């Protein structure tokens, strides 16, 4: 089983959006018995909360299931569970590395490093920008690339 963890600041906007999108792509390809997806935040402000209403709206618009998703905070043992730990921005990557030590066999990366020739490095936080459509487009493209990479690296 391949395990993927998306990480953002509060785990209510970007990382749960990525979790839901990748889960949807995995389900469409019939790989749910081979790939599990989760998300977490570096902060504790929203623990137990559902995704942000903007994230819910864009997922509903694209007919992507988000049922049962609740915010949680990263914990040190996440490196024992996950094969891919993907931060939505540079600060998230720095913060999660303070909690989770890099470990052989675990891929740590920024989300937009997955997208070749991305003009920016960090997924903008729609909690502050309000632009959930822009973030959704980035998340969809990155999740498609990630799924292809997982299939090549882990499932081939």
Secondary structure, 3 states (H helix, E strand, C coil): CEEEEEEECCCCCHHHHHHHHHHHHHHHCCCCCCEEEEEEECCCCCCCCCCCHHHHHHHHHCCCCCCCCCCCECCCCHHHHCCEEEECCHHHHHHHHHHCCCCCCCEEEEHHHHCCCCCCCCCCCHHHHCCHHHHHHHHHHHHHHHHHHHHHHCCC
